[in-house]
Every structure is written in structure tokens, then in C-alpha cells.
Amino acid sequence: MSDEIAEEAFQFLRAHLSGRIRFDGERVELRVAPTPDGNLVAPVMVAMLRAFDVAIELPDDSDDSLVLQVTLEQVEEDGPDGALCDRWCIYHGEPPDVRWAKILIDAARFKGYFVDGQALARANPFAAQEPALCKELNAHCREAVARAALAASSGGHKLVDPKVVGVDPWGIDVRAQLGIARIPAGTPLRDPAAVRPWLESAR
């Protein structure tokens, strides 16, 4: 596997946070959110937590999709990892299930290649500054966010009432009426101070 394929798979993952989870012969729609350590979090059913062989298809089961082999670890909303549940709600709104899982990425299949989970589970070095960055961008850069999202959209769709919900060196996540849109940074941002200038210069 080349570094280029691993990078493409990572960017694809960050741009597709909705898909299906496959377990015990079942397929159920699932939306995930990235965690600060680079894994994922989602509300889940009890049967998913009990299953031994679990995979997530993003966005579906087509040949162009990313298929993650994962391990689910149950987390409690009022426990030490409760902030992860809040993070999912910030991304997606009201959860469809009452149980939660941290989703550890073991490996993936992408475009016929095997990708190691460590290549996809990248910790966010901006995690400590992320809440303040989201607040700043939402308060002062709404037009720049909408403009950058339009430029990044393959279909040229303008986001209605965009809200920044995630920031990392590789881009930002924006929540709008139709779901989460990813605005990739292209070249990774060197530090949190570089986020706003990059966004405001995006065309």
C-alpha cells in the first residue's frame, strides 16, 4: 500500500461521516463523528456492541466506498468519555439510540487496497484549541466558511446556515441542513493560528 492510497483513504473517511454498519448479517444506517484521538464515536444498538465481526461502509457498499473493520467499545454518556457523546450531537443532532460506542479502526479496504487502521486514526493536534476555533470561525468567518464550502463542493452546492463543528490540520467540518460537509485544507495547516487565514483566503 502506498502512502498516497493511505492519504486518499484518510481524506475520504473525513469527507464521509454517514454510511452503514454491518454486523451479524444486518446492515443499519449509521452516522459517526471523529474523536480527538482519531477514532470515531456513534450511538449504537445493543446488538452491535455484542457482535464479533463489525464493519462500517462509508458511504455504502459500492466498489468506491471505504470499508472499515472496527471494534466497538461501549462508553457511558455520564462517564469519563461523555464528551465524545456530546461531540457526536454537535455534529449530527439528536441521537437515534441511547447507547454509545467508541469505534476503534482496526483496518480498512479502499479501492482494492488494505489500509492499516493506524494510517486512518490520526490524533488531532488542534484538539485543545478546537472549541475556541469553532467559536471564532462561527462568529467572524461565516461568509468565508460558506465560500470555501462552495469551492470544495463537487456539485457546486451552497451551504445554508453553515456551522463549523470540527477543526484539524487537514481541514474543517461544517454542519448544514443536509448534513456534514468537509472542507479539506490541501496542505496540512501548521498550527491553530493558521486556520483562519487559510479559510479566509480559500477560493
C-alpha positions as CSV (number, residue, x, y, z in Angstrom):
1,M,0.0,0.0,0.0
2,S,1.4,3.4,-1.0
3,D,1.4,6.5,1.2
4,E,-0.8,8.1,-1.5
5,I,-3.6,5.5,-1.1
6,A,-3.4,5.8,2.7
7,E,-3.7,9.6,2.5
8,E,-6.6,9.3,0.0
9,A,-8.4,6.9,2.3
10,F,-8.0,9.2,5.2
11,Q,-9.3,12.2,3.3
12,F,-12.2,10.0,2.1
13,L,-13.1,9.0,5.6
14,R,-13.1,12.6,6.9
15,A,-15.4,13.5,4.0
16,H,-17.9,10.7,4.6
17,L,-19.3,10.5,8.1
18,S,-22.6,8.8,7.1
19,G,-23.0,5.2,5.9
20,R,-24.0,1.8,7.2
21,I,-22.8,-0.5,9.9
22,R,-22.7,-4.3,9.1
23,F,-23.0,-6.8,11.9
24,D,-24.4,-10.3,12.3
25,G,-25.8,-10.2,8.8
26,E,-27.6,-6.9,9.4
27,R,-27.0,-3.5,7.8
28,V,-28.1,-0.4,9.6
29,E,-27.6,3.3,8.7
30,L,-25.0,5.0,10.9
31,R,-23.5,8.4,11.3
32,V,-20.2,8.8,13.0
33,A,-18.1,11.7,14.4
34,P,-14.3,11.9,14.7
35,T,-12.8,11.7,18.2
36,P,-9.7,13.7,19.3
37,D,-7.6,10.6,19.2
38,G,-8.5,9.9,15.6
39,N,-11.1,7.2,16.0
40,L,-14.9,7.5,15.8
41,V,-17.9,7.7,18.0
42,A,-21.6,6.9,17.4
43,P,-24.9,6.0,19.1
44,V,-25.4,2.2,18.7
45,M,-27.8,-0.7,19.3
46,V,-27.1,-3.4,21.9
47,A,-26.8,-6.0,19.1
48,M,-23.9,-4.0,17.6
49,L,-22.0,-4.0,20.8
50,R,-22.4,-7.8,21.2
51,A,-21.4,-8.6,17.6
52,F,-17.9,-10.0,17.0
53,D,-17.5,-9.1,13.3
54,V,-18.4,-5.4,12.7
55,A,-17.7,-3.3,9.6
56,I,-18.7,0.2,8.6
57,E,-19.3,1.1,5.0
58,L,-18.8,4.7,4.0
59,P,-21.0,5.9,2.4
60,D,-22.4,2.5,1.2
61,D,-21.4,-1.0,-0.1
62,S,-20.3,0.1,-3.6
63,D,-16.9,-0.5,-5.0
64,D,-15.9,3.1,-4.5
65,S,-16.7,3.0,-0.7
66,L,-14.4,2.8,2.3
67,V,-15.0,-0.3,4.4
68,L,-13.7,-0.1,8.0
69,Q,-13.1,-3.2,10.1
70,V,-13.8,-1.9,13.6
71,T,-14.0,-2.7,17.3
72,L,-16.8,-1.2,19.4
73,E,-16.1,-0.1,23.0
74,Q,-19.2,1.0,24.9
75,V,-19.0,4.4,26.5
76,E,-21.4,6.0,29.0
77,E,-22.9,9.4,28.4
78,D,-22.3,10.4,32.0
79,G,-18.9,8.7,32.2
80,P,-15.3,9.8,31.6
81,D,-15.9,9.7,27.8
82,G,-19.2,11.5,27.9
83,A,-17.7,14.4,26.0
84,L,-17.5,12.1,22.9
85,C,-21.2,11.7,23.0
86,D,-21.7,15.4,23.2
87,R,-19.3,15.8,20.2
88,W,-21.5,13.4,18.1
89,C,-24.6,15.5,19.0
90,I,-22.8,18.7,17.9
91,Y,-22.1,17.1,14.6
92,H,-25.4,15.3,13.9
93,G,-28.1,16.4,16.4
94,E,-30.4,14.1,18.3
95,P,-29.1,10.5,18.6
96,P,-31.3,7.6,17.3
97,D,-30.1,5.2,20.1
98,V,-29.4,5.6,23.8
99,R,-26.2,3.6,23.9
100,W,-22.8,4.8,22.7
101,A,-19.6,3.3,21.4
102,K,-16.2,4.5,20.7
103,I,-15.3,2.9,17.3
104,L,-11.7,1.8,17.0
105,I,-10.4,1.5,13.5
106,D,-8.6,-1.8,13.1
107,A,-8.1,-1.8,9.3
108,A,-9.8,-0.7,6.1
109,R,-10.4,-1.7,2.5
110,F,-10.2,1.1,-0.1
111,K,-10.1,0.9,-3.9
112,G,-8.9,-2.7,-3.6
113,Y,-6.1,-1.9,-1.1
114,F,-5.7,-2.9,2.5
115,V,-5.1,0.1,4.7
116,D,-3.8,-0.2,8.3
117,G,-6.0,1.4,10.9
118,Q,-3.2,3.5,12.3
119,A,-3.0,5.3,8.9
120,L,-6.6,6.5,9.4
121,A,-6.8,7.1,13.1
122,R,-4.9,10.3,13.3
123,A,-5.0,12.2,16.5
124,N,-6.0,15.9,16.2
125,P,-3.1,18.1,17.4
126,F,-5.6,21.1,17.5
127,A,-8.0,19.3,19.9
128,A,-7.3,21.6,22.8
129,Q,-7.9,24.7,20.8
130,E,-10.7,23.3,18.7
131,P,-13.7,24.6,20.7
132,A,-12.3,28.2,20.6
133,L,-11.5,27.8,16.9
134,C,-15.1,26.7,16.1
135,K,-16.5,29.6,18.1
136,E,-14.2,32.1,16.4
137,L,-15.0,30.9,12.9
138,N,-18.7,30.8,13.5
139,A,-18.7,34.3,15.0
140,H,-16.4,36.0,12.4
141,C,-16.0,33.9,9.3
142,R,-19.4,32.7,8.2
143,E,-19.1,34.1,4.7
144,A,-15.7,32.6,4.3
145,V,-16.9,29.3,5.5
146,A,-19.8,29.3,3.0
147,R,-17.4,30.4,0.2
148,A,-14.9,27.7,1.0
149,A,-17.5,25.0,1.3
150,L,-18.9,26.0,-2.1
151,A,-15.5,25.8,-3.7
152,A,-14.9,22.4,-2.1
153,S,-18.3,21.0,-3.2
154,S,-18.1,18.8,-6.3
155,G,-21.7,19.7,-7.2
156,G,-21.3,23.4,-6.5
157,H,-23.9,23.4,-3.7
158,K,-24.0,26.4,-1.4
159,L,-24.5,25.6,2.3
160,V,-27.4,27.1,4.1
161,D,-26.6,28.4,7.6
162,P,-23.2,26.6,7.9
163,K,-21.8,26.0,11.3
164,V,-18.2,24.9,12.0
165,V,-18.2,21.8,14.3
166,G,-14.7,20.5,13.8
167,V,-11.2,21.8,13.1
168,D,-7.9,19.9,12.5
169,P,-4.8,20.3,10.5
170,W,-6.3,18.6,7.4
171,G,-9.5,20.7,7.2
172,I,-12.7,21.7,8.9
173,D,-16.1,20.0,9.4
174,V,-19.2,22.1,8.7
175,R,-22.7,21.2,9.7
176,A,-25.5,22.5,7.5
177,Q,-29.1,21.5,6.7
178,L,-28.1,18.5,4.5
179,G,-25.5,17.1,6.9
180,I,-21.8,17.4,7.4
181,A,-19.6,19.0,4.7
182,R,-15.8,18.6,4.7
183,I,-13.6,21.5,3.6
184,P,-10.1,20.0,3.1
185,A,-7.1,22.1,3.7
186,G,-4.9,20.6,1.0
187,T,-1.6,21.2,2.6
188,P,-1.9,20.4,6.3
189,L,-2.1,23.5,8.5
190,R,0.9,24.0,10.7
191,D,-0.8,25.3,13.8
192,P,-4.2,26.6,15.1
193,A,-3.3,30.2,14.2
194,A,-3.1,29.3,10.5
195,V,-6.7,28.1,10.3
196,R,-8.5,31.5,9.9
197,P,-6.0,33.0,7.4
198,W,-6.3,29.8,5.3
199,L,-10.1,29.8,5.4
200,E,-10.4,33.5,4.5
201,S,-8.0,33.0,1.5
202,A,-9.8,29.9,0.2
203,R,-11.3,30.3,-3.2
